[in-house]
Amino acid sequence: MASKKGESRVKVFLDWCKGCGICAAFCPSKVLSVDKQGKIRVDHEDECINCGFCEIHCPDFAIMVYPREERPPFEANIDDVAPATREELHKIRNSNSK
Amino acid sequence: MAKVTQLIHNYLRHSKRFPHVFCPGCGHGIVLGSLIRSIDSMGLAKDDVVLVAGIGCSGRIPVYVDFNTIHTTHGRALTFATGIKLANPRLKVIVVMGDGDALSIGGNHLIHAARRNIGVTALVLNNHIYGMTGGQSSCTTPTGSFSTTTPFGQLEDEFDISRVAKVCGASFVARTTVMQASAMDSLISEAVMHPGFGLVEILSPCHTQYGRKNRFKTCVDMYKWLQKSSPPLEKYRELTPEKQEKAIATGIFEKKDCEGLEEKYARMRRNLRGER
């Protein structure tokens, strides 16, 4: 599961994040931190070793690690998008067409 | 890893207003994710799984997942589950209960479900307190710790859920914590696949009600405490008796092969009909 540094990207779904700080506290390479607004911020994305701790220990399913080469899931085809952001994307699309 | 998040979203009911109701730092969300991952890894169809829950914070878990779900009366989740399993033994019935729901209000039902060895899996989410109703001390509050009803420290001894289930005759008993999420996945799968009554006790911290009164400044402190004080069973046995008192052993405590009540019942029906 673990891979070399700089091979993965980290995405936080801010709408779902409650800022408990579990991912930031237990991240082995200190990629994440809690910002002043009480949400998780990705500080050093290049340091991520893709251990997957944050993803399976996030109580709110608000964080995702994916390979760097892949297209970011939240900008891809709307049907492939994580449903967490799908509704937001629909809203943006509808407001643009009007 | 992104597939894990995608997989979880396949099972959630997105009409149910996310993010979910659990407080920041509550472990119940981790259990929800783990439950979904383990059911997916077993390859069970959504229609073959029944999730039963009682009252309490843990009772919100079935609301968010797209299985057959039922939210029952306080403490009686196991009785509903017994009925469902006997009526349709094909279904995999998983009961999600809190510590108060399982051992205080529904203690009687837990004992007898374990004695009958009905093929139901019980997940007991132990947060050491009545979280939803305002932090009253429950039967699992550790001796000496504080809560709204024990401002000078709990005097009574606490229940050991796994030991109760083991003594009552459950065929699979295990304990884990939310800090060991991948171990929790495999334990839940094993408990669901095991014939007979399976019980998995999951230590899930409640910072809002328990942690703040017991010198845990943040919820992260509670998770660090869980990580430190829950050694695997092999390591726990090597500790000195003084250290054993403070530690909580995790792992599989009981695993015996015996058929569940629903199998015995099916066999009896076949015999009475004269079939072989």
Interface residues (C-beta under 8 A of the other chain):
Chain A: M1 S8 D15 W16 C17 K18 G19 C20 G21 I22 A25 F26 N50 G52 E55 I56 H57 C58 P59 D60 F61 A62 I63 M64 V65 Y66 P67 E70 P73 A82 P83 A84 E87
Chain B: M1 A2 V4 T5 Q6 I8 H9 L12 H14 F18 P19 H20 F22 C23 P24 G25 C26 G27 H28 G29 I30 L32 G33 S34 R37 V178 M179 A181 S182 T218 C219 V220 Y223 K224
